[in-house]
Amino acid sequence: MKGTVRVLALAAVASVALTACGSKSEATSGSGSTGSASASGSGGAGGQALNACMVLDTGGVDDRSFNQSSWQGMKDAQTANPNIKISYVPSQSDQDYIPNLNAQVQKGCDTTIAVGGLMTDAVKSVAGKNPSKKFAIIDSGPSGPNVYGIQFNTAQGAFLGGYLAAAYSKTGKVATFGGLKIPPVTVYMDGFQEGVQYYNKQKGKNVQVLGWDEAKQDGTFAQSFIDQNKGKTISQQFVQNGADVIFPVAGGTGLGAGAAAQASGGKVAVLWVDTDGCTSAPQYCQVFLSSVVKNITKAVTTYVTGAASGTFPSGSYIGTLQNDGTGLAPFHDFDSKVSSDIKTELQQVSSDITSGKIKINSKAQPQPS
């Protein structure tokens, strides 16, 4: 794969759709979303019927982040097995979590997937009261025998991102900020800082990280995953303080970093998060150095198709560098700006993380259940 750190490229992540996945009214009812998602699935392999439902977090189905990636996984599962019926319901706030989960149970869903660790308590409550129903949750571990946890050790992918950012920086300052101070966010920020520190140690440099201190677990947060203006304001402040690479771990809020970088006239680059930014937010591809991805799409597809085979997966899944659950996306427009030496070093760092030679210290890393 030309211009790509081969061992880190995640082809499945790059397949995330560019367009919104149907209107909310269609997808919530199940009829419209099923029709649009199955259009290309007529030639797919057969399998048992399954009614798979999804409760999205705030930000909408086309959030260019975890909601969109999760829904793509449902659509890919239906393509593989046209007998799978899929639908989703959006959440406008955390007050919608429990009502939405209960609504999916009441409408007869065989399994309900909750998108995001913020729904952990809601899923535990609803699943506990409905032991005969199956649930899965992204970015959280299992909270009961009928809940499957889908987690990702994105500290590993972010470590590579931090190393890359430090190597690319001309000012010797890079930055990161989060949407909310929760483990699925801070695990990225921890890994990013550790990657920068490793680069400094290997190269005898002193690249600084603005916006996060892993030791103190203190940093900059937008308090939102949808406020692009807030993301732009935070990013502009980082630029004023000398940062020339910004890593927003904030869903749609991070698009504000893209806008700030675009306005810099090529002086600032962005390291995107969750998805390949050039696929999910192509309007900012010209400023995306790369993306630290987590392969939610593939994980959701595997879970749903497994459930439709007759046996629901149990326990949990943790995505790592080794199983392509996380990593770096291609460099796209920056391919010629990232030297062959850095690409080779990134491959070696990835191998050393996988082998255990490099230890990542983040306490937010998910642990096997």
C-alpha positions in Angstrom: 0.0 0.0 0.0 1.9 3.0 -1.3 2.4 5.8 1.1 1.2 3.8 4.1 2.8 2.3 7.2 1.7 -1.1 6.0 1.4 -2.9 9.3 -0.7 -0.1 10.7 -3.1 0.5 7.8 -6.7 -0.6 8.6 -8.6 -1.1 5.4 -11.8 -1.7 7.1 -11.7 1.7 8.8 -11.2 3.4 5.5 -14.5 2.0 4.4 -16.5 4.3 6.7 -19.2 6.0 4.6 -18.8 9.6 3.7 -22.5 10.4 3.7 -25.1 10.3 6.4 -26.7 6.9 6.8 -30.3 7.7 6.3 -32.6 10.1 8.1 -33.3 9.8 11.8 -36.9 9.1 11.2 -36.2 6.2 8.8 -33.4 4.6 10.8 -35.4 4.9 14.1 -38.3 3.0 12.6 -36.0 0.4 11.1 -37.7 0.3 7.6 -35.7 3.0 5.8 -32.3 2.1 7.3 -32.8 -1.6 6.5 -33.7 -0.8 2.9 -30.7 1.5 2.3 -28.2 -0.8 4.0 -29.3 -4.0 2.3 -29.3 -2.5 -1.2 -25.9 -4.0 -1.9 -26.4 -7.1 0.2 -28.5 -9.2 -2.2 -25.6 -11.3 -3.1 -24.4 -11.7 0.5 -24.1 -15.0 2.3 -27.2 -16.4 4.0 -27.7 -16.7 7.7 -30.2 -16.7 10.4 -32.6 -13.8 10.9 -31.6 -11.2 13.5 -33.1 -8.0 14.7 -30.1 -5.9 15.6 -30.6 -2.5 17.1 -28.3 0.4 18.1 -28.6 3.3 20.5 -26.3 6.2 19.4 -24.7 8.7 21.6 -25.1 12.4 21.0 -23.8 13.9 17.8 -25.9 12.0 15.2 -25.3 9.1 12.9 -23.0 11.2 10.7 -20.8 12.5 13.5 -17.6 11.6 11.5 -16.6 9.6 14.6 -17.8 6.7 16.8 -21.5 6.9 16.0 -20.9 6.8 12.2 -18.3 4.0 12.5 -20.6 1.9 14.7 -23.5 2.3 12.3 -21.3 1.4 9.4 -20.5 -1.9 11.2 -24.2 -2.7 11.4 -24.6 -2.0 7.6 -21.7 -4.2 6.8 -23.2 -7.0 8.9 -26.4 -6.7 6.9 -24.5 -6.7 3.6 -22.9 -10.0 4.7 -26.2 -11.4 5.8 -29.4 -9.8 4.3 -31.5 -11.6 6.9 -30.2 -9.2 9.5 -32.6 -6.4 10.2 -30.9 -3.2 11.5 -32.1 0.1 13.1 -30.8 2.8 15.3 -32.2 5.5 17.6 -30.3 8.7 18.3 -29.7 10.3 21.7 -30.0 14.0 22.2 -28.6 13.9 25.7 -27.7 11.4 28.4 -31.3 11.6 29.6 -32.2 9.6 26.5 -30.0 6.6 27.2 -32.3 4.5 29.4 -35.5 5.4 27.6 -33.9 4.5 24.2 -32.5 1.2 25.6 -35.9 0.3 27.0 -37.6 1.2 23.7 -35.3 -1.2 21.9 -36.1 -4.0 24.3 -39.8 -3.3 24.0 -39.8 -3.4 20.2 -38.3 -6.9 20.3 -34.6 -6.4 19.3 -32.6 -9.6 19.6 -29.6 -7.5 20.6 -29.0 -3.8 21.3 -25.7 -2.2 20.9 -25.0 1.0 22.9 -22.5 3.4 21.4 -20.1 4.8 24.0 -18.8 4.3 27.5 -21.1 7.1 28.8 -23.9 4.5 28.5 -22.2 2.0 30.9 -24.6 2.6 33.8 -27.7 2.8 31.6 -26.8 -0.5 29.9 -26.1 -2.2 33.3 -29.5 -1.1 34.6 -31.5 -2.1 31.6 -29.7 -5.3 30.9 -30.0 -6.3 34.5 -33.8 -6.0 34.3 -33.9 -7.9 31.0 -31.7 -10.9 31.5 -33.2 -12.8 28.5 -32.1 -10.0 26.1 -28.6 -9.5 24.7 -26.7 -6.3 24.7 -23.3 -5.0 23.7 -21.5 -1.7 24.5 -18.7 0.1 22.8 -15.9 1.5 24.9 -16.9 -0.3 28.0 -16.5 -3.8 29.5 -19.3 -6.3 30.2 -21.5 -5.4 33.1 -23.4 -8.6 33.2 -23.7 -12.1 31.6 -25.9 -10.7 28.8 -23.6 -7.7 28.0 -20.7 -8.0 25.5 -18.0 -5.4 25.9 -16.3 -3.9 22.8 -13.2 -2.0 23.9 -10.0 -0.7 22.2 -6.5 -0.2 23.6 -6.1 3.1 21.7 -3.2 4.0 23.9 -1.2 1.8 21.5 -2.3 3.6 18.4 -2.0 7.0 20.1 1.5 6.1 21.1 2.4 5.9 17.4 0.5 9.1 16.8 2.5 10.9 19.5 5.8 9.6 18.0 4.7 10.8 14.6 3.6 14.2 15.8 6.9 14.8 17.6 8.9 13.7 14.6 6.9 16.0 12.3 6.7 19.1 14.5 8.9 22.0 13.5 8.2 24.1 16.6 8.9 21.4 19.2 5.4 21.8 20.6 2.4 19.5 19.9 -1.1 19.6 21.6 -4.1 17.4 22.5 -7.5 18.1 24.0 -10.5 15.9 24.9 -14.2 16.1 24.6 -14.9 14.8 28.2 -12.5 13.6 30.9 -13.5 9.9 30.6 -11.3 6.8 30.1 -12.1 6.2 26.4 -10.8 9.8 25.8 -7.9 10.0 28.3 -6.5 6.7 27.1 -5.8 8.3 23.8 -4.2 11.3 25.4 -2.0 9.2 27.7 -0.7 7.2 24.7 -0.1 10.3 22.7 2.0 11.9 25.5 3.9 8.6 26.0 4.7 8.4 22.3 6.1 12.0 22.3 8.2 11.1 25.4 9.5 8.0 23.7 10.5 10.0 20.7 12.3 12.5 22.9 14.2 9.7 24.6 15.2 8.0 21.4 16.2 11.2 19.6 17.5 13.3 22.5 14.8 15.9 21.8 12.5 17.9 24.1 9.2 18.1 22.2 6.5 19.5 24.6 2.9 18.3 24.9 0.3 21.0 25.5 -3.2 20.2 26.8 -2.4 17.0 28.8 -0.3 15.8 31.8 -0.6 12.1 32.2 1.0 12.1 35.6 -1.5 14.6 37.0 -4.4 13.4 34.8 -5.1 17.0 34.1 -5.6 18.8 30.8 -7.8 20.6 28.4 -11.4 19.5 27.7 -14.1 21.0 25.5 -16.9 19.4 27.6 -18.6 18.5 24.4 -18.3 16.1 21.5 -20.3 18.3 19.1 -19.2 21.9 19.7 -17.0 22.7 16.7 -16.6 26.4 17.7 -15.2 25.3 21.1 -12.8 23.0 19.3 -11.6 25.8 17.1 -11.1 28.2 20.0 -9.1 25.6 21.9 -7.0 24.9 18.9 -6.3 28.5 18.1 -5.0 29.0 21.6 -2.7 26.0 21.2 -1.4 27.5 17.9 -0.8 30.9 19.7 1.2 28.9 22.3 3.4 27.5 19.6 1.9 24.1 18.8 2.0 23.0 15.1 0.4 19.5 15.5 -3.0 19.1 17.3 -4.6 15.8 18.3 -8.3 16.4 19.2 -10.0 13.5 21.0 -13.4 15.0 20.9 -15.6 13.6 18.2 -17.3 16.3 16.1 -15.8 19.0 18.4 -12.5 18.1 16.8 -13.6 19.4 13.5 -12.9 22.8 14.9 -9.2 21.8 15.0 -9.4 21.1 11.3 -10.8 24.6 10.7 -8.1 26.2 12.8 -5.4 24.3 11.0 -6.9 25.1 7.6 -6.8 28.8 8.6 -3.1 28.6 9.4 -2.1 28.4 5.8 -0.2 25.1 6.2 1.6 25.9 9.4 -0.5 23.5 11.5 -1.4 19.8 11.0 -4.1 17.7 12.8 -3.9 14.1 13.9 -7.5 12.9 13.6 -9.1 10.3 15.9 -11.3 7.2 15.7 -11.6 7.1 11.9 -9.5 7.9 8.9 -10.1 11.6 8.8 -9.6 11.8 5.1 -12.5 9.4 4.7 -14.9 10.7 7.4 -14.1 14.4 7.1 -12.6 14.9 3.7 -13.0 18.6 3.8 -10.0 18.8 6.1 -7.9 16.0 4.5 -5.3 18.6 3.4 -4.5 19.3 7.1 -4.7 15.7 8.4 -1.2 14.3 9.1 -2.7 10.9 9.8 -5.4 9.5 12.1 -5.2 7.3 15.2 -8.0 4.9 14.4 -10.0 2.3 16.3 -11.7 -0.3 14.2 -15.2 0.0 15.6 -16.7 -0.9 12.2 -15.1 -4.3 12.1 -15.8 -5.1 15.7 -19.5 -4.3 15.4 -19.8 -6.3 12.2 -18.1 -9.3 13.8 -20.4 -9.1 16.8 -23.6 -8.8 14.8 -22.7 -11.5 12.2 -21.6 -13.8 15.0 -24.9 -13.3 16.8 -26.8 -14.1 13.6 -24.8 -17.3 13.2 -26.7 -18.6 16.2 -24.3 -18.0 19.0 -24.0 -14.7 20.7 -20.4 -13.7 21.5 -19.8 -13.5 25.3 -17.3 -11.7 27.5 -15.4 -8.9 25.7 -13.2 -7.9 22.8 -10.2 -5.6 23.1 -8.9 -4.1 19.9 -5.1 -3.8 19.8 -2.3 -3.1 17.3 -1.9 -6.9 17.0 -5.5 -7.6 15.9 -5.9 -4.4 13.9 -8.2 -2.9 16.5 -6.2 0.3 16.5 -3.3 1.9 14.6 -2.4 4.7 12.2 -4.3 5.5 9.0 -2.5 6.4 5.8 -0.7 9.7 5.5 -2.6 10.8 2.4 -1.6 14.4 1.4 1.3 14.2 4.0 2.8 11.0 2.6 5.7 12.8 0.9 6.3 15.0 4.0 6.8 12.0 6.3 10.3 10.6 5.6 11.0 7.0 4.9 13.1 6.9 8.1 10.1 7.9 10.2 7.9 5.4 8.5 10.4 2.6 9.2 10.7 3.8 12.8 6.9 3.7 13.2 6.9 0.1 12.0 9.5 -0.8 14.6 7.7 1.0 17.4 4.5 -0.8 16.5 6.4 -4.2 16.6 8.0 -3.3 19.9 4.6 -2.4 21.5 3.1 -5.7 20.2 6.0 -7.7 21.5 6.0 -6.0 24.9 9.4 -4.4 24.5 7.7 -1.0 24.8 5.5 -0.8 27.8 2.6 1.7 27.8 1.7 2.9 31.3 -1.7 4.4 30.8 -4.1 3.3 33.6 -7.0 3.9 31.3 -6.1 0.9 29.1 -8.9 -1.7 29.0 -8.2 -4.9 30.8 -9.4 -8.4 29.8 -12.5 -9.4 31.7 
